[in-house]
Amino acid sequence: MHTSSIFPFALALVAGLTFTFSPALAPPAAAQPQVPAQVLQQDDEVRAAREAFRLGQAARLDQAAARLRGHPLEPWVQYWQLRLRLETAETAEVQSALARLADTRAGDQLRADWLKLLGRRGQWDLFAAEHPRLVNSDTEIDCHALTHRRTTGDAAALAEARPIWFTGRDLPESCTPLFQDLIASGSLRADDIWARIRLTLEAGQVGTVRRVAAFLPAGQQPDGKAIDFALNNPQAVLDRRNELRTRAQREVVMFAAHRLARTSPQNAAQAWGRIDEQFSEAERAYTWGAIAWLGARRLDPDALRWFRMSNGVQLNDEMLGWRVRAALRAEAWPEVLAAIGQMSAREQQDAAWRYWRARALREIKRNEEALPILAALSREFNFYGQLALDDLGPVAGPPAPPAFKPAREEMEAFGRHPAVQRALAFYRLQMRFDGNREWFWAIRTMTDEQLLTAAEWSRRNRLWDRAIATAERTRELHDFSLRFLAPFRDELQPHVKSQQLDEAFVLGLIRQESRFLPDVRSHAGASGLMQLMPATAAWVAKRTGMLDFRPSIVNDVQVNLGLGTAYLRTVLNDLDDHPVLASAAYNAGPGRARAWRTVQPLDAAIYAESIPFGETRDYVKRVMSNATYYAQVFGHQVTSLRARIGTIPGRN
C-alpha cells in the first residue's frame, strides 16, 4: 500500500481517534430478516389505512386499524386515527395516546401536532407541560414556545425571536405576535423589515413580499403592482425614467436589476451602471453585490469586478460564498481571504471555507497560520479533510487493528428494536422516506459502539444504505469497511475491466448514486445501482448492441452495471478521461461539465468548488472523496485525492 493511502488512518490515531479496517467487503450470505406471514398479510391493510387517513375517511381507517393489531406500524395507525379528530379530542384522550406511544416517532409527531393546536388556542399550561418532551421541533412550535415565555414575563424571549425574522422563507402565523412585539419595542426597525424584503426577493419568494411589507409603517410599503411589473419586465423598469423619492420606489428598481441579473447578469450590469449614481452608496453596493452573486453563479468572468463594486456593504453568506468562488477561479487569493473573513462566524466554520482560508494563507506565504487549520481539518473524513492531508504531506504508518467487534447478541437485540421493525415495515411497503426517518429515530441517541453494532447488523442483512448511513454517524470510533461497503464488487469487476475503468472511482460513484440499493428509483426516474435514466439506458443499450433491452430490466444488477459502466466510459472518452469532469457530467450532463471549464487549465478542486449547481457540486466532491477512500480500503496503488483529481484541462 502506498504511504499516502494509509495516512488518514495514521493521522486518526495521532488525533486520538480509532477505527476498524477490513478489506473483506463481499456481501454476507445472510438475507434480510424473516417476517412472520401474518405481518406480511397485514401490510396491504397498512396501505389501506394510510390511504383512508389521507382522504380523511375515519370509519374506513377504524376498520383497517382493527385488523392491524400487533403489526409493527400499529403506532402509526393509532396516530392517524387520533390525528383525524385531534381538534375535538379530549385532553385525557390525547395524553393517554401520548403515553401509549411513548418513545416512538409517531408519538413525537402527535405531540408536535397537539402543541401547535395548544399554541393556537393559547392553552399555555398544557403547552408548557408537553413542550419539554418534544424531540423534533419546528419554527411554528418554536414561536409558540417563545410567545408562552413572553406571557410569563421572560424578557429574553424577544431577543431569541429576533433572528427568526431574518429569512427569505414565509413564516408561520405563530411568529407574527412576536414580530409585532419586536416592532413595538423598537427591536425591529424599518431597515430590518427592508432587509427581510430583500431576502425574500433574493430567494425568489415574491409572494411573501406583501406579507413582510405589511409590517412597514403606513405609507412606506412598496406598491404591489410595481413589484409585479419589475418581476415580469425588469429591463423595461431599468430603461425607463423612475420616481426615486421614496425607499419603496428605489427598492423596486433595485429589485428589477436583481431580477434581470437572474437571466442576464451582463444586461443587468449595463442597465444598472447607467442609473446607479441616482442611488445611495449603500444601495449601489448592495445591488452590485446581487448582480455579482448571480453573475458568479453563471461563472461570468466579470463577477469578481462587480463584487469589488459592492465593497462597503455587508453581503449575506450565500453571496460571500460565491465571491470566494469567483476569486478562486481568478486565483485572487487576498480576495478569497477577505470574503471568508466577512462571513458569519458560523459560516466560517464550514469545512469548505476553513480549507480555502488555509489554502489562501499558504498561497500568500503565511504558512504558519495555515498549518493549524489544515491539521484540524485533516482529522475530518471528507473531501476537505483529504485535501488537507495532501497539503500537509504523507505520513507512513500501519492501519490500526480492529478496535470494536459487536457481539451477536447485541446485533440481535438491535434487530428487535421496535423502531427498526417499523423501518423495515415501511421499506417493505416501498415507503423508504418514512422508513429512513424511523431508522434515524432508532439510532438518534446511540454511542459509537451501538452505531457500529447497528451498521454491522445492517450489513449482514443486506441493508447496504443503512449500514453506510449509520457507520457515518460515529464520532470517534470508525469502521471504514462499513462506511465504504462494496456489496456488488464481484459483479462489477468484469464490467470495470472491459470498460477499462478505475474500480474505486466506479464504486465511489455508485455509493453516491444509490448507496448500493439495486431497486431504488429517484424522483426524476433514474433507476438501479448506477441510477440510469430511461432514455440514457435505451441509448446505451442500442449503442452497445443489446438486442433484448426492455425498460423493465434496467434494475437488474448485471444489466444496470453493464449499461452504467458503458455510459461512464463514453462520458470519460468525451471529457479527456478526467474523473472530475465525468462525475459532473454524470450528474448534470456533459454539456454543462464542459461549459464550466475555463480557457486555461484549472485546479480541479477549484473547478469542483465553483460548480454552479449545489447538488452537482456536492455530488462531485463526494464521488471523488469516496473513490479515494475505496482505493485506500482495497489497497490500490493510488496516491492521494489531489493526485486523483489533478487539473482540469483548458477549454478548446
Secondary structure as the mmCIF struct_conf table of DSSP 4:
data_model
#
loop_
_struct_conf.conf_type_id
_struct_conf.id
_struct_conf.beg_label_comp_id
_struct_conf.beg_label_asym_id
_struct_conf.beg_label_seq_id
_struct_conf.end_label_comp_id
_struct_conf.end_label_asym_id
_struct_conf.end_label_seq_id
HELX_RH_3T_P HELX_RH_3T_P1 THR A 3 ILE A 6
HELX_RH_AL_P HELX_RH_AL_P1 PHE A 7 VAL A 14
TURN_TY1_P TURN_TY1_P1 ALA A 15 GLY A 16
STRN STRN1 THR A 18 THR A 20
BEND BEND1 ALA A 26 ALA A 26
HELX_LH_PP_P HELX_LH_PP_P1 PRO A 27 PRO A 28
BEND BEND2 ALA A 29 ALA A 29
BEND BEND3 GLN A 32 GLN A 32
HELX_LH_PP_P HELX_LH_PP_P2 PRO A 33 GLN A 34
HELX_RH_AL_P HELX_RH_AL_P2 ALA A 37 LEU A 55
TURN_TY1_P TURN_TY1_P2 GLY A 56 GLY A 56
HELX_RH_AL_P HELX_RH_AL_P3 ALA A 58 ALA A 66
TURN_TY1_P TURN_TY1_P3 ARG A 67 ARG A 67
TURN_TY1_P TURN_TY1_P4 ARG A 69 GLY A 70
TURN_TY1_P TURN_TY1_P5 PRO A 72 LEU A 73
HELX_RH_AL_P HELX_RH_AL_P4 GLU A 74 LEU A 84
TURN_TY1_P TURN_TY1_P6 ARG A 85 ARG A 85
HELX_RH_3T_P HELX_RH_3T_P2 LEU A 86 THR A 88
HELX_RH_AL_P HELX_RH_AL_P5 THR A 91 ARG A 100
TURN_TY1_P TURN_TY1_P7 LEU A 101 ASP A 103
BEND BEND4 THR A 104 THR A 104
HELX_RH_AL_P HELX_RH_AL_P6 ARG A 105 ARG A 121
TURN_TY1_P TURN_TY1_P8 GLY A 122 GLY A 122
HELX_RH_AL_P HELX_RH_AL_P7 TRP A 124 GLU A 130
HELX_RH_3T_P HELX_RH_3T_P3 HIS A 131 ARG A 133
BEND BEND5 VAL A 135 ASN A 136
HELX_RH_AL_P HELX_RH_AL_P8 THR A 139 THR A 151
TURN_TY1_P TURN_TY1_P9 THR A 152 GLY A 153
TURN_TY1_P TURN_TY1_P10 ALA A 155 ALA A 155
HELX_RH_AL_P HELX_RH_AL_P9 ALA A 156 TRP A 165
BEND BEND6 GLY A 168 ARG A 169
HELX_RH_3T_P HELX_RH_3T_P4 GLU A 173 CYS A 175
HELX_RH_AL_P HELX_RH_AL_P10 THR A 176 ALA A 184
TURN_TY1_P TURN_TY1_P11 SER A 185 GLY A 186
BEND BEND7 SER A 187 LEU A 188
HELX_RH_AL_P HELX_RH_AL_P11 ALA A 190 GLU A 202
TURN_TY1_P TURN_TY1_P12 ALA A 203 GLY A 204
HELX_RH_AL_P HELX_RH_AL_P12 VAL A 206 ALA A 213
TURN_TY1_P TURN_TY1_P13 ALA A 214 PHE A 215
BEND BEND8 LEU A 216 LEU A 216
HELX_LH_PP_P HELX_LH_PP_P3 PRO A 217 PRO A 217
TURN_TY1_P TURN_TY1_P14 ALA A 218 GLY A 219
BEND BEND9 GLN A 221 GLN A 221
HELX_LH_PP_P HELX_LH_PP_P4 PRO A 222 ASP A 223
HELX_RH_AL_P HELX_RH_AL_P13 GLY A 224 ASN A 232
HELX_RH_AL_P HELX_RH_AL_P14 PRO A 234 ASP A 239
BEND BEND10 ARG A 240 ARG A 240
BEND BEND11 ARG A 245 THR A 246
HELX_RH_AL_P HELX_RH_AL_P15 ARG A 247 THR A 263
HELX_RH_AL_P HELX_RH_AL_P16 PRO A 265 ILE A 275
HELX_RH_3T_P HELX_RH_3T_P5 ASP A 276 GLN A 278
BEND BEND12 PHE A 279 PHE A 279
HELX_RH_AL_P HELX_RH_AL_P17 GLU A 281 ARG A 297
TURN_TY1_P TURN_TY1_P15 ARG A 298 LEU A 299
TURN_TY1_P TURN_TY1_P16 PRO A 301 ASP A 302
HELX_RH_AL_P HELX_RH_AL_P18 ALA A 303 ARG A 308
TURN_TY1_P TURN_TY1_P17 MET A 309 GLY A 312
BEND BEND13 VAL A 313 VAL A 313
HELX_RH_AL_P HELX_RH_AL_P19 ASP A 317 ARG A 329
TURN_TY1_P TURN_TY1_P18 ALA A 330 GLU A 331
HELX_RH_AL_P HELX_RH_AL_P20 TRP A 333 GLY A 341
TURN_TY1_P TURN_TY1_P19 GLN A 342 GLN A 342
BEND BEND14 MET A 343 MET A 343
HELX_RH_AL_P HELX_RH_AL_P21 ALA A 345 GLN A 348
TURN_TY1_P TURN_TY1_P20 GLN A 349 GLN A 349
BEND BEND15 ASP A 350 ASP A 350
HELX_RH_AL_P HELX_RH_AL_P22 ALA A 351 GLU A 363
TURN_TY1_P TURN_TY1_P21 ILE A 364 LYS A 365
HELX_RH_AL_P HELX_RH_AL_P23 ASN A 367 LEU A 377
TURN_TY1_P TURN_TY1_P22 SER A 378 ARG A 379
BEND BEND16 GLU A 380 GLU A 380
BEND BEND17 ASN A 382 ASN A 382
HELX_RH_AL_P HELX_RH_AL_P24 PHE A 383 LEU A 392
HELX_LH_PP_P HELX_LH_PP_P5 PRO A 398 PRO A 402
HELX_RH_AL_P HELX_RH_AL_P25 ARG A 408 GLY A 415
TURN_TY1_P TURN_TY1_P23 ARG A 416 ARG A 416
HELX_RH_AL_P HELX_RH_AL_P26 PRO A 418 ARG A 428
TURN_TY1_P TURN_TY1_P24 LEU A 429 GLN A 430
HELX_RH_AL_P HELX_RH_AL_P27 ARG A 432 ILE A 443
TURN_TY1_P TURN_TY1_P25 ARG A 444 THR A 445
HELX_RH_AL_P HELX_RH_AL_P28 ASP A 448 ARG A 460
TURN_TY1_P TURN_TY1_P26 ASN A 461 ARG A 462
HELX_RH_AL_P HELX_RH_AL_P29 TRP A 464 ALA A 471
TURN_TY1_P TURN_TY1_P27 GLU A 472 ARG A 473
BEND BEND18 ARG A 475 GLU A 476
STRN STRN2 LEU A 477 ASP A 479
HELX_RH_AL_P HELX_RH_AL_P30 PHE A 480 ARG A 483
TURN_TY1_P TURN_TY1_P28 PHE A 484 PHE A 484
TURN_TY1_P TURN_TY1_P29 PRO A 487 PHE A 488
HELX_RH_AL_P HELX_RH_AL_P31 ARG A 489 GLN A 499
TURN_TY1_P TURN_TY1_P30 GLN A 500 GLN A 500
HELX_RH_AL_P HELX_RH_AL_P32 GLU A 503 SER A 514
TURN_TY1_P TURN_TY1_P31 ARG A 515 PHE A 516
TURN_TY1_P TURN_TY1_P32 PRO A 518 ASP A 519
STRN STRN3 ARG A 521 ARG A 521
TURN_TY1_P TURN_TY1_P33 HIS A 523 ALA A 524
STRN STRN4 SER A 527 SER A 527
TURN_TY1_P TURN_TY1_P34 GLY A 528 GLN A 531
STRN STRN5 LEU A 532 LEU A 532
HELX_RH_AL_P HELX_RH_AL_P33 PRO A 534 ARG A 543
TURN_TY1_P TURN_TY1_P35 THR A 544 GLY A 545
TURN_TY1_P TURN_TY1_P36 LEU A 547 ASP A 548
HELX_RH_3T_P HELX_RH_3T_P6 PRO A 551 ILE A 553
TURN_TY1_P TURN_TY1_P37 VAL A 554 ASN A 555
BEND BEND19 ASP A 556 ASP A 556
HELX_RH_AL_P HELX_RH_AL_P34 VAL A 557 ASP A 574
TURN_TY1_P TURN_TY1_P38 LEU A 575 ASP A 577
HELX_RH_AL_P HELX_RH_AL_P35 PRO A 579 ALA A 588
HELX_RH_AL_P HELX_RH_AL_P36 PRO A 590 ALA A 595
TURN_TY1_P TURN_TY1_P39 TRP A 596 TRP A 596
BEND BEND20 ARG A 597 ARG A 597
BEND BEND21 VAL A 599 GLN A 600
STRN STRN6 LEU A 602 ASP A 603
HELX_RH_AL_P HELX_RH_AL_P37 ALA A 604 GLU A 609
TURN_TY1_P TURN_TY1_P40 SER A 610 SER A 610
BEND BEND22 PRO A 612 PHE A 613
HELX_RH_AL_P HELX_RH_AL_P38 GLY A 614 PHE A 634
TURN_TY1_P TURN_TY1_P41 GLY A 635 GLY A 635
BEND BEND23 GLN A 637 GLN A 637
HELX_RH_AL_P HELX_RH_AL_P39 LEU A 641 ILE A 645
STRN STRN7 THR A 647 ILE A 648
HELX_LH_PP_P HELX_LH_PP_P6 PRO A 649 ARG A 651
#
